[in-house]
Amino acid sequence: MAQPENPVVLDQTLKPFYQRASEAEDRLTRLEAALASNKDSGNKDHSKLISELQEENKKLAAENAKLQYRINHLVQAVRDTDVKLEKK
């Protein structure tokens, strides 16, 4: 009989998702820093950078929603498997 999934195994499974989210946050932080450092530039530069940040934000929000969906289903699958194993 297989062992039920434990939190350590679950953490290892979710680790790539957390890593991608962390990398996305780092990119966003760098873009925000670039925006802050370009405050002395003209409004044209600001508009372009704001547009880029908004587009990046849309992409990250969509990716985040997909990852959250996958994580929820993975967690539920692990729980379902644990329940089935406990019944055996």
Number of C-alpha atoms within 10 A of each C-alpha: 5 7 9 15 14 11 9 9 11 13 12 10 14 16 12 11 17 13 11 14 16 12 12 18 13 12 13 16 12 12 17 15 11 12 18 11 10 14 11 10 10 9 11 9 14 16 11 12 17 15 12 13 16 12 12 16 14 12 13 16 12 12 15 16 12 12 17 13 11 14 15 12 12 15 15 12 12 16 15 12 16 16 12 11 14 10 7 6
